[in-house]
Amino acid sequence: MSFAKQLAQWDFDDVTLQIHACTANNVQRALNTTRPDLKDFMALISPAAEPFLAHMARLSYARTRQRFGNTLQFYIPLYLSNLCANDCTYCGFSMSNKLRRKTLDLTEIEAECQAIKSMGFDSVLVVTGEHETKVGMAYFRQAIPLIKRHFSYLSMEVQPLAEADYLELCQLGLDAVLVYQETYRRRTYARHHLKGKKMDFDW
């Protein structure tokens, strides 16, 4: 079953009521279990969990150290373009914002990579607006291999793409892809995505 079909089975108003119905006992159970479930998650994000925030922070700290040790990874964003074909109420790249638009060409990308590398960074997050004709796969096919030559780890925040496109991005040298879904409540989503392909919740 697809994620969209699973999501359609949820009533978010009912979920909200369940979260707000959680008690301090539910929170304590969630904090003490070794195998937390969805009900435990609801308890931990409920208003009843507020008095337990310090305890949750200590647990989070301990579990983070247990799983990852004292590792800290730095990365730097590389903005390729602020062009966007969507109109979203929360985003600085939104097409309705009156700002100067810029898309780096290959020479400019090369210069940015060299500047970033000179600062000692070896992990880069590529960021663009969502404009599939001007900053889409044709552009990425040129930009990603160029950037990857400079860095050992390359991730990218990108608009939703077809599965074959994600596969191609990995073949071009991408190590990780991030696609943000700002909310899973369809009504809220529609209120904040006013124009463009991003209006399509399921895509």
SULBELJO-V303026 format. One record per backbone hydrogen bond with DSSP energy under -1.0 kcal/mol. CO is the residue of the C=O (numbers start at 1). NH is the residue of the N-H. If there is no record, write none. Layout:
CO | NH
CO | NH
This chain:
2 | 6
3 | 7
4 | 8
6 | 9
7 | 10
11 | 15
12 | 16
13 | 17
14 | 18
15 | 19
16 | 20
17 | 21
19 | 22
23 | 27
24 | 28
25 | 29
26 | 30
27 | 31
28 | 32
29 | 33
37 | 41
38 | 42
39 | 43
40 | 44
41 | 45
43 | 46
46 | 49
47 | 50
49 | 52
50 | 53
52 | 56
53 | 57
54 | 58
55 | 59
56 | 60
57 | 61
58 | 62
59 | 63
60 | 64
61 | 65
62 | 66
63 | 67
64 | 68
65 | 69
68 | 71
76 | 125
78 | 127
80 | 104
86 | 95
87 | 194
88 | 91
91 | 94
94 | 97
97 | 99
102 | 82
105 | 109
106 | 110
107 | 111
108 | 112
109 | 113
110 | 114
111 | 115
112 | 116
113 | 117
114 | 118
116 | 119
116 | 121
117 | 120
122 | 153
123 | 76
124 | 155
125 | 78
126 | 157
127 | 80
130 | 85
131 | 135
136 | 140
137 | 141
139 | 143
140 | 144
143 | 147
144 | 148
145 | 149
147 | 150
153 | 124
154 | 175
154 | 176
155 | 126
156 | 178
162 | 166
163 | 167
164 | 168
165 | 169
166 | 170
167 | 171
168 | 172
169 | 174
170 | 173
176 | 156
178 | 158
185 | 189
186 | 190
187 | 191
188 | 192
189 | 193
192 | 89
195 | 87
196 | 199
197 | 200
199 | 201
